Amino acid sequence: MARSRRAKGRTGEADDAAETRERPPSPAAFSAEWFRDWARTLLVAFLIFIFFRTFLLATFVITSGSMEGTLLVGDFLLVNKTSLGAPIPFTNARVPGYAEPEYGDIIVFRADHSPGLDIVKRTVGLPGDTLRMEGGVFYRNGVAPDEPYVRRNPRVLDERDPRMQWQLAHLIPDPERGEYEPTRQNWGPLVVPPERYFMLGDNRDESLDSRYWGFVERGKMRGRPFFIYFSYDRDALRPVKFLTAMRPGRIGPAPD
């Protein structure tokens, strides 16, 4: 029995010695080799991060109330870039997505009227649709769709805005109509051109959207928000609001 234990002990020692011989020694801290190892590790981590940010995921922060009460100011969102296809950097090409924008989709896109700015709105018009609004009621192809997410503010006056004159180029001709004077709650009917989409904010009377700056190109769409990973009340009268005014109840799948 003792001989067996001694044999097992020698076998274990031999295995440990063999493992020690096979495993190269770690480089001394702060040596040239140590720095090279860390540099390689950080480079690989950086390349993985860039791949995820470029082709898979993006982050977005809600900074205006145009999507209240679906999305609130202070919501931090993860955006799925694979669904609509991510653009390939330094080219005009895109990685093919597995879906196309549909009615009601909330989408983050790059703004033509403000280069470098990302915006989030809801898709309400697809290519070929005829759109109009009368008295604040939105019509698509002659029918008012059900929009339970819309919020209205009756205290905001319905006024003309010169930025809406772009609509003239897409207006359906009407010989009985005089001068076209669109307002926030009364405009159209317009026809959405190919490869373009019409986007509105859910907070209709507090949103600068396609009514003012036009259609959104398909190629400018970045993706769909799918998860709220942090949220806090930016208007709270508290110190260190980022910590003291957190809204943990909002963390989770992004609302439709």
C-alpha positions as CSV (number, residue, x, y, z in Angstrom):
1,M,0.0,0.0,0.0
2,A,2.8,2.4,1.0
3,R,4.7,1.5,-2.2
4,S,1.6,2.3,-4.3
5,R,1.2,5.7,-2.7
6,R,4.9,6.4,-3.3
7,A,4.5,5.4,-6.9
8,K,1.5,7.7,-7.3
9,G,3.4,10.5,-5.7
10,R,6.3,10.1,-8.1
11,T,3.9,10.0,-11.0
12,G,2.2,13.2,-9.9
13,E,5.6,14.9,-9.4
14,A,6.6,13.8,-12.9
15,D,3.4,15.2,-14.4
16,D,3.9,18.5,-12.7
17,A,7.5,18.6,-13.9
18,A,6.5,17.9,-17.4
19,E,3.8,20.6,-17.3
20,T,6.3,23.0,-16.0
21,R,8.7,22.2,-18.8
22,E,5.9,22.6,-21.4
23,R,4.6,26.0,-20.1
24,P,6.9,28.8,-20.9
25,P,7.6,31.2,-18.0
26,S,5.6,34.4,-17.8
27,P,7.6,37.5,-18.8
28,A,8.8,39.7,-16.0
29,A,6.5,42.6,-15.1
30,F,7.2,45.7,-17.2
31,S,9.7,43.9,-19.4
32,A,9.7,44.4,-23.1
33,E,8.0,41.0,-23.6
34,W,5.4,41.9,-20.9
35,F,4.5,45.1,-22.8
36,R,4.3,43.2,-26.1
37,D,1.9,40.7,-24.6
38,W,-0.4,43.4,-23.2
39,A,-0.2,45.3,-26.5
40,R,-1.4,42.2,-28.4
41,T,-4.2,41.6,-26.0
42,L,-5.4,45.2,-26.1
43,L,-5.2,45.2,-29.9
44,V,-7.3,42.1,-30.2
45,A,-9.9,43.5,-27.8
46,F,-10.0,46.8,-29.7
47,L,-10.5,45.1,-33.0
48,I,-13.4,43.0,-31.5
49,F,-14.9,46.2,-30.1
50,I,-14.6,47.9,-33.5
51,F,-16.2,45.0,-35.3
52,F,-19.2,45.0,-32.9
53,R,-19.7,48.7,-33.1
54,T,-19.4,48.8,-36.9
55,F,-21.5,45.8,-37.9
56,L,-23.5,44.5,-35.0
57,L,-24.4,47.0,-32.3
58,A,-24.6,50.7,-31.7
59,T,-25.6,52.9,-28.7
60,F,-28.0,55.8,-28.6
61,V,-29.1,58.3,-26.0
62,I,-32.5,59.9,-26.0
63,T,-31.9,63.7,-25.6
64,S,-35.3,65.2,-26.7
65,G,-38.9,64.5,-25.9
66,S,-40.0,63.8,-29.5
67,M,-40.7,60.1,-28.8
68,E,-42.4,60.5,-25.4
69,G,-44.0,58.5,-23.8
70,T,-42.5,55.6,-25.8
71,L,-38.9,56.6,-25.2
72,L,-37.9,59.1,-22.5
73,V,-35.1,61.6,-22.3
74,G,-32.3,59.9,-20.5
75,D,-32.9,56.4,-21.9
76,F,-29.7,54.7,-23.1
77,L,-30.4,52.3,-26.0
78,L,-28.7,49.4,-27.7
79,V,-29.3,49.4,-31.4
80,N,-29.4,46.3,-33.6
81,K,-27.5,47.1,-36.8
82,T,-27.7,43.7,-38.3
83,S,-31.5,43.7,-39.0
84,L,-31.4,46.6,-41.6
85,G,-27.8,46.0,-42.7
86,A,-24.8,47.9,-41.4
87,P,-22.9,50.3,-43.8
88,I,-19.3,49.3,-44.7
89,P,-17.0,52.1,-43.6
90,F,-15.4,54.3,-46.3
91,T,-17.7,52.8,-49.0
92,N,-21.3,53.3,-50.2
93,A,-22.0,49.6,-49.7
94,R,-23.9,47.9,-46.9
95,V,-23.8,44.4,-45.3
96,P,-27.1,42.8,-46.3
97,G,-29.7,42.9,-43.5
98,Y,-32.4,40.3,-42.9
99,A,-35.4,42.7,-42.7
100,E,-36.8,45.9,-44.3
101,P,-38.4,48.8,-42.5
102,E,-42.1,48.2,-41.7
103,Y,-45.0,50.3,-40.5
104,G,-44.5,51.2,-36.8
105,D,-40.8,50.4,-36.7
106,I,-38.7,52.6,-34.4
107,I,-35.5,53.3,-36.2
108,V,-32.3,55.2,-35.6
109,F,-31.0,57.0,-38.7
110,R,-28.5,59.5,-39.8
111,A,-30.0,63.0,-40.4
112,D,-29.5,64.7,-43.8
113,H,-30.4,68.1,-42.4
114,S,-27.7,67.9,-39.7
115,P,-24.7,65.9,-40.8
116,G,-23.2,63.6,-38.2
117,L,-26.4,63.6,-36.1
118,D,-28.4,60.4,-35.3
119,I,-32.1,60.6,-34.8
120,V,-34.8,58.2,-33.7
121,K,-38.4,58.2,-35.0
122,R,-41.2,55.9,-36.0
123,T,-41.7,54.7,-39.5
124,V,-45.2,55.7,-40.8
125,G,-44.7,55.8,-44.6
126,L,-43.1,53.3,-47.0
127,P,-42.2,53.9,-50.7
128,G,-45.3,54.5,-52.8
129,D,-47.6,55.5,-49.9
130,T,-49.8,58.5,-50.1
131,L,-49.7,60.4,-46.8
132,R,-51.6,63.4,-45.4
133,M,-52.6,64.9,-42.1
134,E,-55.9,66.7,-41.4
135,G,-56.6,68.3,-38.0
136,G,-53.7,66.4,-36.5
137,V,-55.1,63.0,-37.7
138,F,-52.6,61.1,-39.9
139,Y,-53.9,59.3,-43.0
140,R,-52.0,56.6,-45.0
141,N,-53.5,55.7,-48.3
142,G,-56.8,57.2,-47.3
143,V,-57.0,55.4,-44.0
144,A,-56.2,56.6,-40.5
145,P,-54.1,53.8,-38.9
146,D,-54.4,52.9,-35.2
147,E,-51.7,54.8,-33.4
148,P,-52.0,54.1,-29.7
149,Y,-48.5,55.4,-29.0
150,V,-49.2,59.0,-30.2
151,R,-49.1,61.8,-27.6
152,R,-50.7,65.2,-28.4
153,N,-50.3,68.6,-26.7
154,P,-53.4,70.8,-27.3
155,R,-51.5,73.8,-25.8
156,V,-49.1,73.9,-28.8
157,L,-50.5,76.1,-31.6
158,D,-50.7,74.8,-35.1
159,E,-48.6,77.2,-37.1
160,R,-47.1,77.4,-40.6
161,D,-43.4,76.6,-40.9
162,P,-41.3,77.6,-44.0
163,R,-39.2,74.4,-43.6
164,M,-42.3,72.4,-44.8
165,Q,-42.2,73.9,-48.3
166,W,-40.0,71.0,-49.4
167,Q,-43.3,69.1,-49.7
168,L,-44.3,71.0,-52.8
169,A,-42.0,68.7,-54.9
170,H,-44.0,65.6,-53.8
171,L,-47.5,67.0,-53.5
172,I,-50.3,65.4,-55.4
173,P,-51.6,68.0,-57.9
174,D,-55.0,69.5,-57.1
175,P,-56.4,72.2,-59.4
176,E,-58.9,73.3,-56.8
177,R,-56.2,74.0,-54.2
178,G,-54.7,77.5,-54.0
179,E,-51.4,78.3,-52.4
180,Y,-50.1,75.4,-50.5
181,E,-49.7,76.4,-46.8
182,P,-48.7,73.3,-44.8
183,T,-48.8,73.3,-41.0
184,R,-47.7,70.8,-38.4
185,Q,-51.3,69.3,-38.2
186,N,-52.4,69.9,-41.8
187,W,-50.3,68.9,-44.8
188,G,-50.3,66.7,-47.9
189,P,-51.2,64.5,-49.6
190,L,-47.7,63.5,-50.5
191,V,-46.4,60.4,-52.3
192,V,-43.3,58.7,-50.8
193,P,-40.6,58.2,-53.5
194,P,-38.7,54.9,-54.0
195,E,-36.1,54.0,-51.4
196,R,-37.4,56.8,-49.1
197,Y,-39.4,56.6,-45.8
198,F,-41.5,59.0,-43.8
199,M,-40.8,59.2,-40.1
200,L,-42.8,60.9,-37.3
201,G,-42.2,61.3,-33.6
202,D,-44.7,59.8,-31.2
203,N,-45.0,63.1,-29.4
204,R,-46.5,64.7,-32.5
205,D,-46.8,68.3,-31.4
206,E,-43.2,68.4,-29.9
207,S,-41.4,66.6,-32.7
208,L,-39.2,67.8,-35.6
209,D,-39.5,65.0,-38.1
210,S,-40.2,64.2,-41.8
211,R,-42.9,66.9,-41.9
212,Y,-40.1,69.5,-41.6
213,W,-37.0,68.0,-43.2
214,G,-38.3,65.4,-45.6
215,F,-38.0,61.7,-46.3
216,V,-35.3,59.4,-45.0
217,E,-33.1,57.4,-47.3
218,R,-32.9,53.7,-46.8
219,G,-29.1,53.8,-46.8
220,K,-29.1,56.3,-43.8
221,M,-30.9,53.9,-41.5
222,R,-28.6,52.5,-38.8
223,G,-30.8,50.0,-37.0
224,R,-33.6,49.3,-34.5
225,P,-33.4,50.0,-30.8
226,F,-34.0,46.7,-28.9
227,F,-32.8,47.2,-25.3
228,I,-32.7,50.0,-22.7
229,Y,-29.5,49.3,-20.8
230,F,-29.7,52.4,-18.6
231,S,-32.1,55.3,-17.8
232,Y,-32.2,58.3,-15.5
233,D,-34.3,61.4,-15.2
234,R,-32.2,64.3,-16.6
235,D,-34.7,66.9,-15.3
236,A,-34.6,65.7,-11.7
237,L,-33.6,68.3,-9.1
238,R,-31.1,66.1,-7.4
239,P,-27.3,66.1,-7.1
240,V,-25.4,63.5,-9.2
241,K,-28.6,62.8,-11.2
242,F,-26.8,60.0,-13.1
243,L,-26.9,58.0,-9.9
244,T,-29.6,59.5,-7.7
245,A,-32.3,59.8,-10.5
246,M,-31.9,56.3,-12.0
247,R,-35.0,54.6,-13.5
248,P,-34.2,50.9,-13.0
249,G,-37.8,50.0,-14.0
250,R,-37.1,51.1,-17.6
251,I,-34.2,48.8,-18.1
252,G,-35.1,46.0,-20.4
253,P,-36.4,45.4,-23.9
254,A,-37.2,48.7,-25.7
255,P,-40.9,49.4,-26.2
256,D,-42.4,49.1,-29.7
